[in-house]
C-alpha cells in the first residue's frame, strides 16, 4: 500500500514527514496506520498513452466561427523619429559671494575705536 508519513519516525520502516513510499501489507503497516504515523495515499493509475494524431485534425476549426469575438484593436505601430546625437553641454557652477565673518577680536577693536 502507498502511504504518506504524517510525522518523521524510525523503526522497521523509517520515513520523514511528507515522504511517500510503498509499504507491504502486514503488522508494520497496520501499526503505523493505527498510531497515526502514516495515511493511505491513492495510487495514481499509470498513464496509458493514446495516439491522438488523427483526432487533432478534427479539432481544428472548420470555416468561419458562428460568432465573432470582440477584441481590442491592435495598437498602431510607432514610427521611430530620427534623433540628433546628444551634445555635451558644460555647465559652470555659479560662485556665490561669501559674506565676510568678523572675528570677535575685530568687534572688540571696533568697539574700542568708536569710544
Secondary structure as a PSIPRED ss2 file (coil, helix, strand):
# PSIPRED VFORMAT (PSIPRED V4.0)

   1 X C   1.000  0.000  0.000
   2 X E   0.000  0.000  1.000
   3 X E   0.000  0.000  1.000
   4 X E   0.000  0.000  1.000
   5 X E   0.000  0.000  1.000
   6 X C   1.000  0.000  0.000
   7 X C   1.000  0.000  0.000
   8 X C   1.000  0.000  0.000
   9 X E   0.000  0.000  1.000
  10 X C   1.000  0.000  0.000
  11 X C   1.000  0.000  0.000
  12 X C   1.000  0.000  0.000
  13 X C   1.000  0.000  0.000
  14 X C   1.000  0.000  0.000
  15 X E   0.000  0.000  1.000
  16 X C   1.000  0.000  0.000
  17 X C   1.000  0.000  0.000
  18 X C   1.000  0.000  0.000
  19 X C   1.000  0.000  0.000
  20 X E   0.000  0.000  1.000
  21 X E   0.000  0.000  1.000
  22 X E   0.000  0.000  1.000
  23 X C   1.000  0.000  0.000
  24 X C   1.000  0.000  0.000
  25 X C   1.000  0.000  0.000
  26 X C   1.000  0.000  0.000
  27 X H   0.000  1.000  0.000
  28 X H   0.000  1.000  0.000
  29 X H   0.000  1.000  0.000
  30 X H   0.000  1.000  0.000
  31 X H   0.000  1.000  0.000
  32 X H   0.000  1.000  0.000
  33 X H   0.000  1.000  0.000
  34 X H   0.000  1.000  0.000
  35 X H   0.000  1.000  0.000
  36 X C   1.000  0.000  0.000
  37 X C   1.000  0.000  0.000
  38 X E   0.000  0.000  1.000
  39 X E   0.000  0.000  1.000
  40 X E   0.000  0.000  1.000
  41 X C   1.000  0.000  0.000
  42 X C   1.000  0.000  0.000
  43 X C   1.000  0.000  0.000
  44 X C   1.000  0.000  0.000
  45 X C   1.000  0.000  0.000
  46 X C   1.000  0.000  0.000
  47 X C   1.000  0.000  0.000
  48 X C   1.000  0.000  0.000
  49 X C   1.000  0.000  0.000
  50 X C   1.000  0.000  0.000
  51 X C   1.000  0.000  0.000
  52 X C   1.000  0.000  0.000
  53 X H   0.000  1.000  0.000
  54 X H   0.000  1.000  0.000
  55 X H   0.000  1.000  0.000
  56 X H   0.000  1.000  0.000
  57 X H   0.000  1.000  0.000
  58 X H   0.000  1.000  0.000
  59 X H   0.000  1.000  0.000
  60 X C   1.000  0.000  0.000
  61 X C   1.000  0.000  0.000
  62 X C   1.000  0.000  0.000
  63 X C   1.000  0.000  0.000
  64 X C   1.000  0.000  0.000
  65 X C   1.000  0.000  0.000
  66 X C   1.000  0.000  0.000
  67 X C   1.000  0.000  0.000
  68 X C   1.000  0.000  0.000
  69 X C   1.000  0.000  0.000
  70 X C   1.000  0.000  0.000
  71 X C   1.000  0.000  0.000
  72 X C   1.000  0.000  0.000
  73 X C   1.000  0.000  0.000
  74 X C   1.000  0.000  0.000
  75 X C   1.000  0.000  0.000
  76 X C   1.000  0.000  0.000
  77 X C   1.000  0.000  0.000
  78 X C   1.000  0.000  0.000
  79 X C   1.000  0.000  0.000
  80 X C   1.000  0.000  0.000
  81 X C   1.000  0.000  0.000
  82 X C   1.000  0.000  0.000
  83 X C   1.000  0.000  0.000
  84 X C   1.000  0.000  0.000
  85 X C   1.000  0.000  0.000
  86 X C   1.000  0.000  0.000
  87 X C   1.000  0.000  0.000
  88 X C   1.000  0.000  0.000
  89 X C   1.000  0.000  0.000
  90 X C   1.000  0.000  0.000
  91 X C   1.000  0.000  0.000
  92 X C   1.000  0.000  0.000
  93 X C   1.000  0.000  0.000
  94 X C   1.000  0.000  0.000
  95 X C   1.000  0.000  0.000
  96 X C   1.000  0.000  0.000
  97 X C   1.000  0.000  0.000
  98 X C   1.000  0.000  0.000
  99 X C   1.000  0.000  0.000
 100 X C   1.000  0.000  0.000
 101 X C   1.000  0.000  0.000
 102 X C   1.000  0.000  0.000
 103 X C   1.000  0.000  0.000
 104 X H   0.000  1.000  0.000
 105 X H   0.000  1.000  0.000
 106 X H   0.000  1.000  0.000
 107 X H   0.000  1.000  0.000
 108 X H   0.000  1.000  0.000
 109 X H   0.000  1.000  0.000
 110 X H   0.000  1.000  0.000
 111 X H   0.000  1.000  0.000
 112 X H   0.000  1.000  0.000
 113 X H   0.000  1.000  0.000
 114 X H   0.000  1.000  0.000
 115 X C   1.000  0.000  0.000
